[in-house]
Amino acid sequence: MIRGQSELIRTQQETIQDLKEASQEQQQLIRILTLALEDARQQMDQELKRLQDKLDAVTVQVPVAPPRSFAVWHRRRSRPSPQPGRDKAATRPFAGSFYCTIDTSRVEEANREHVQVGEVRQAIELEMRPRTAGQLGGARRS
């Protein structure tokens, strides 16, 4: 009986020793994997920074100011600031330099097929063309 217990104790001591060795191997593996993870993180950070720099190089910074309306743009083009040494013909806006962005995004889905950009543009052009000296748009102005 004592002999059987001694054998059992020896077996358990061997098992404990094997478990200690396995634990040490696992701790060493954890250290190695932690170092590899840190290295991978550093490489990913560098790659992310490189890609961000590339993206910054190709993107255009959009001004924060709200876009000007066509009316504001047209008023500024129609009334240039006087510049000494230039004749009046040089400061007049060019004929045909009409720029307009037509936003149809707020048109209801059911009416989208009825809204044609060309028709809207023509209506705006007709409204903006001076009919008499100093008057725009005819009946809408009083």
Sine and cosine of phi, psi and omega as CSV:
sin_phi,cos_phi,sin_psi,cos_psi,sin_omega,cos_omega
0.00,0.00,-0.73,0.69,0.05,-1.00
-0.91,0.41,-0.61,0.79,0.01,-1.00
-0.90,0.44,-0.64,0.77,0.03,-1.00
-0.91,0.40,-0.62,0.79,0.02,-1.00
-0.94,0.34,-0.62,0.79,0.04,-1.00
-0.89,0.46,-0.67,0.74,0.03,-1.00
-0.90,0.44,-0.66,0.75,0.01,-1.00
-0.90,0.43,-0.66,0.75,0.01,-1.00
-0.90,0.43,-0.68,0.73,0.01,-1.00
-0.89,0.45,-0.68,0.74,0.02,-1.00
-0.88,0.47,-0.67,0.74,0.01,-1.00
-0.92,0.39,-0.61,0.79,0.04,-1.00
-0.90,0.43,-0.64,0.77,0.05,-1.00
-0.91,0.42,-0.65,0.76,0.02,-1.00
-0.90,0.44,-0.67,0.74,0.03,-1.00
-0.89,0.46,-0.68,0.74,0.01,-1.00
-0.89,0.45,-0.68,0.73,0.04,-1.00
-0.88,0.48,-0.66,0.75,0.01,-1.00
-0.92,0.40,-0.62,0.79,0.06,-1.00
-0.88,0.47,-0.70,0.72,0.01,-1.00
-0.90,0.44,-0.68,0.74,0.02,-1.00
-0.89,0.45,-0.64,0.77,0.02,-1.00
-0.90,0.44,-0.68,0.73,0.02,-1.00
-0.90,0.44,-0.65,0.76,0.04,-1.00
-0.89,0.45,-0.66,0.75,0.01,-1.00
-0.91,0.40,-0.64,0.77,0.04,-1.00
-0.90,0.44,-0.64,0.77,0.05,-1.00
-0.90,0.43,-0.67,0.74,0.03,-1.00
-0.89,0.45,-0.64,0.77,0.04,-1.00
-0.88,0.47,-0.67,0.74,0.04,-1.00
-0.87,0.49,-0.71,0.70,0.00,-1.00
-0.89,0.47,-0.72,0.69,-0.01,-1.00
-0.91,0.40,-0.58,0.81,0.04,-1.00
-0.90,0.44,-0.68,0.73,0.05,-1.00
-0.90,0.44,-0.67,0.74,0.02,-1.00
-0.90,0.43,-0.64,0.77,0.02,-1.00
-0.90,0.44,-0.69,0.72,0.02,-1.00
-0.89,0.45,-0.66,0.75,0.05,-1.00
-0.89,0.46,-0.70,0.71,0.02,-1.00
-0.89,0.45,-0.63,0.77,0.04,-1.00
-0.88,0.47,-0.70,0.71,0.01,-1.00
-0.89,0.46,-0.67,0.75,0.03,-1.00
-0.90,0.44,-0.67,0.74,0.01,-1.00
-0.91,0.41,-0.63,0.78,0.05,-1.00
-0.88,0.47,-0.68,0.73,0.03,-1.00
-0.90,0.43,-0.68,0.73,0.01,-1.00
-0.90,0.43,-0.67,0.75,0.03,-1.00
-0.89,0.46,-0.68,0.73,0.02,-1.00
-0.90,0.43,-0.66,0.75,0.02,-1.00
-0.88,0.47,-0.70,0.71,0.01,-1.00
-0.92,0.38,-0.61,0.79,0.04,-1.00
-0.90,0.43,-0.65,0.76,0.05,-1.00
-0.89,0.45,-0.67,0.74,0.05,-1.00
-0.89,0.46,-0.70,0.71,0.00,-1.00
-0.89,0.46,-0.68,0.73,0.03,-1.00
-0.89,0.46,-0.55,0.83,-0.02,-1.00
-0.94,0.33,-0.50,0.87,-0.06,-1.00
-0.98,-0.19,-0.17,0.99,0.01,-1.00
-1.00,0.00,0.48,-0.88,0.00,-1.00
-0.98,-0.22,0.74,-0.67,0.05,-1.00
-0.97,0.22,0.83,-0.56,0.00,-1.00
-1.00,0.00,0.72,-0.69,0.02,-1.00
-0.88,0.48,0.56,-0.83,-0.04,-1.00
-0.98,0.18,-0.37,0.93,-0.03,-1.00
-0.90,0.44,0.56,-0.83,0.02,-1.00
-0.92,0.40,0.47,-0.88,-0.02,-1.00
-0.92,0.40,0.56,-0.83,0.04,-1.00
-0.97,0.24,0.53,-0.85,0.07,-1.00
-0.98,0.18,0.25,-0.97,0.03,-1.00
-0.89,0.45,-0.61,0.79,-0.03,-1.00
-0.88,0.48,-0.69,0.72,0.02,-1.00
-0.90,0.43,-0.70,0.71,0.01,-1.00
-0.87,0.49,-0.71,0.71,-0.06,-1.00
-0.92,0.39,-0.65,0.76,0.04,-1.00
-0.87,0.50,-0.68,0.73,-0.01,-1.00
-0.93,0.37,-0.60,0.80,0.01,-1.00
-0.95,0.31,-0.56,0.83,-0.06,-1.00
-0.97,0.23,-0.46,0.89,-0.03,-1.00
-0.86,-0.50,0.98,0.22,0.00,-1.00
-0.94,0.35,0.50,-0.87,0.04,-1.00
-0.95,0.31,0.66,-0.75,-0.02,-1.00
-0.91,0.41,0.69,-0.72,0.02,-1.00
-0.83,-0.55,0.83,-0.56,-0.02,-1.00
-0.88,0.47,0.61,-0.80,0.07,-1.00
1.00,0.04,0.01,1.00,0.02,-1.00
-0.90,-0.43,0.58,-0.81,0.04,-1.00
-0.99,0.12,0.24,-0.97,-0.08,-1.00
-0.91,0.42,-0.53,0.85,-0.02,-1.00
-0.91,0.42,-0.54,0.84,-0.03,-1.00
-0.97,0.25,-0.39,0.92,-0.04,-1.00
-0.99,-0.11,-0.13,0.99,0.02,-1.00
-0.95,0.30,0.59,-0.81,0.04,-1.00
-0.91,0.41,0.48,-0.88,0.00,-1.00
-0.94,0.35,0.63,-0.78,0.10,-0.99
-0.93,0.36,0.70,-0.71,0.02,-1.00
1.00,0.05,0.09,1.00,0.03,-1.00
-1.00,-0.06,0.92,0.40,-0.06,-1.00
-0.97,-0.24,0.89,-0.45,-0.01,-1.00
-0.87,-0.49,0.73,-0.68,-0.04,-1.00
-0.46,-0.89,0.69,-0.73,0.12,-0.99
-0.96,-0.28,0.83,-0.56,-0.02,-1.00
-0.97,-0.25,0.91,-0.42,-0.04,-1.00
-0.99,-0.16,0.93,-0.36,0.02,-1.00
-0.96,-0.29,0.29,0.96,-0.08,-1.00
-0.93,0.36,-0.37,0.93,-0.03,-1.00
-1.00,-0.08,0.03,1.00,0.04,-1.00
-0.96,0.29,0.71,-0.70,0.00,-1.00
-0.88,0.48,0.52,-0.86,-0.07,-1.00
-0.84,0.54,-0.62,0.78,-0.03,-1.00
-0.91,0.41,-0.44,0.90,-0.06,-1.00
-0.98,-0.19,-0.01,1.00,-0.07,-1.00
-0.86,0.51,-0.61,0.80,-0.03,-1.00
-0.94,0.35,-0.32,0.95,0.00,-1.00
-1.00,0.03,-0.29,0.96,-0.03,-1.00
-1.00,-0.07,0.92,-0.39,0.04,-1.00
-0.92,-0.40,0.77,-0.63,-0.07,-1.00
-0.86,0.51,-0.64,0.77,0.00,-1.00
-0.88,0.48,-0.66,0.75,0.02,-1.00
-0.92,0.39,-0.65,0.76,0.04,-1.00
-0.89,0.45,-0.69,0.72,0.01,-1.00
-0.87,0.49,-0.71,0.70,0.01,-1.00
-0.88,0.47,-0.66,0.75,0.02,-1.00
-0.89,0.45,-0.65,0.76,0.02,-1.00
-0.92,0.39,-0.67,0.74,0.02,-1.00
-0.88,0.48,-0.70,0.72,0.02,-1.00
-0.88,0.47,-0.65,0.76,-0.01,-1.00
-0.93,0.38,-0.56,0.83,-0.09,-1.00
-1.00,0.07,-0.34,0.94,-0.02,-1.00
-0.93,0.36,0.76,-0.65,0.02,-1.00
-0.92,0.40,0.79,-0.61,0.04,-1.00
-1.00,-0.03,-0.58,0.81,0.10,-0.99
-0.71,-0.71,0.24,-0.97,-0.02,-1.00
-0.89,0.46,0.86,-0.51,0.05,-1.00
1.00,0.06,0.03,1.00,-0.01,-1.00
-0.84,-0.54,0.72,-0.69,0.05,-1.00
-0.89,-0.46,0.67,-0.74,0.20,-0.98
0.99,0.17,0.07,1.00,0.11,-0.99
0.89,0.46,-0.90,-0.43,-0.20,-0.98
-0.93,0.37,-0.38,0.92,-0.06,-1.00
-0.95,0.31,-0.42,0.91,0.01,-1.00
-0.99,-0.11,0.58,-0.81,0.02,-1.00
-0.93,-0.38,0.00,0.00,0.00,0.00
